[in-house]
Amino acid sequence: MRNPYVDPGVLSAQRLQVRTVVEALRDHPAVWLWNLGNEPDLFALPPDDEAAPAWTRYLASAIRALDGRHPVTCGLHAASLASDNGLRVDRVFAHTDLAVMHAYPAYTDWATGPLDPAFVPFMCALTASLSGRPVLAEEFGAPTVPPGEPSGILSWTTDAGSPRREFRAAEEALGEHLATVLPALVEVGAIGALVWCFADYDESLWDRPPCRDHRHERTFGLVRSDGSLKPHGSVLREFAALRPAIREPSARARIATDPDRYYTNPAALLPQLYRRFREA
């Protein structure tokens, strides 16, 4: 695969795509924010420290040339805090209007559990502290088990023969989790929250890609496949009805750490900073 951050042909194609999409949709009332990509390190890593910032600047400028009203960001996730993967939050978000973070405690061995309520607020607070940008909690949540069942682990083997294990939350437990996380995000100064994702897949699609190998994605929705709202969907709706206002970050959310120092050993510093955040 060609490297999308530096290959001239791929860069040109990306710029063409961005310009075409933005020109067509910039006046659509549903557009609030342009996102350059969803967790781009999962597809390719930048070959050097300058590649990702240059890529971000290149595509963001293409958007701003056509649309000066909507902000621009890039969908980085916890991997950009857990390691120096070439997509450092301080360097990428230096060229965007706001920062975002995708964070799931179930995929982290130093969280207190798969529904650790302090994890998502902390990851947003650290992103803001490192990048100097306001942060949107752009993706968090958990897949659920059927109504009435307890939380548990789903195990299966993919078509390629790889074993998989994924946590799935009881619906009521996920509702209680969100009821704690949402006000904590306000406390750390987050500018908004988007929960992954809208709706479950209908069972008729479970044997097709991507549901066949990614079975946890089948039930990640706020809404069940029959259209009924899950408890955490109700929590989100009720919280939004309170019209929460963006606040200045609390004292514990202002995490004093120099980005260059942090990225010398993020794997060690990240859990240390988290312990301090929880103790505060």
BELJOQUI-V205389 format. One record per residue. PHI is phi in degrees with one decimal (* if undefined). Layout:
phi
PHI
PHI
This chain:
phi
*
-69.7
-78.7
-69.9
-83.4
-131.9
-68.2
-58.0
-66.0
-70.9
-60.9
-63.2
-65.2
-64.0
-64.3
-62.8
-62.2
-59.4
-63.9
-66.5
-67.0
-64.8
-63.1
-78.3
-116.4
-61.2
-99.9
-73.0
-66.0
-82.4
-84.1
-118.4
-154.6
-98.8
-118.2
-72.9
168.5
-96.4
48.4
-62.6
-66.4
-69.1
-103.3
-163.4
-106.0
-62.7
-75.5
-155.7
-66.4
-90.2
-65.6
-67.7
-59.7
-66.3
-61.8
-61.8
-62.1
-62.0
-79.1
-63.3
-67.0
-64.8
-69.1
-66.0
-66.2
-109.1
-143.9
-96.0
-97.5
-98.1
-70.7
-124.2
-146.8
-142.8
-78.7
-77.1
-128.7
-56.8
-60.4
-79.4
-105.6
-83.0
-157.8
-92.4
-94.0
91.5
-119.3
-63.5
-66.1
-71.3
-83.4
-71.6
-75.7
-63.6
-112.3
-119.1
-85.5
-151.2
-102.5
-135.2
-146.4
-107.6
-143.5
-133.4
-61.8
-63.4
-101.6
-129.0
-77.7
-99.3
-71.8
-77.1
167.9
-67.9
-122.6
-62.1
-74.6
-90.7
-64.6
-63.7
-58.6
-64.0
-63.0
-70.4
-63.3
-67.2
-60.1
-63.8
-66.9
-77.4
-95.1
69.9
-117.8
-63.7
-121.5
-99.9
-75.7
-83.4
-157.8
-162.5
135.6
-165.3
-72.3
-120.4
-87.5
-60.2
-52.5
89.5
-90.9
-80.1
-57.7
-169.8
-106.9
-95.9
-118.1
-160.6
-119.0
-72.1
-61.6
-83.1
91.4
-88.8
-75.2
-129.7
-137.0
-137.8
-73.2
-130.4
-91.7
-63.8
-58.2
-66.5
-65.0
-68.5
-62.9
-64.3
-59.9
-65.9
-63.6
-90.3
-67.8
-60.5
-65.8
-67.6
-65.8
-61.7
-61.4
-88.2
91.6
-60.2
-92.8
170.2
-145.9
-120.4
-92.8
-85.8
-140.5
-66.5
-142.2
-68.4
-82.8
-65.3
-59.4
-65.2
-101.9
-67.0
-93.6
-111.5
-64.3
-90.4
-69.2
-63.2
-94.1
-109.4
-67.9
-66.0
-69.4
-63.2
-129.4
-90.9
-82.4
-71.9
-120.4
-70.3
-66.1
-86.9
94.2
-81.1
-85.2
-77.1
-54.9
-72.6
-67.3
-66.3
-61.1
-63.2
-63.3
-67.0
-67.3
-63.3
-65.0
-76.0
52.1
-62.4
-100.3
-67.3
-119.3
-64.4
-59.3
-68.2
-60.1
-71.4
-79.9
-89.4
-89.5
-81.0
-155.7
-76.9
-56.6
-64.7
-67.2
-58.6
-78.8
-73.5
-157.2
-63.5
-61.2
-86.0
-73.8
-59.3
-66.2
-64.1
-64.0
-67.6
-60.2
-64.6
-62.2
-68.1
-66.3
-75.3
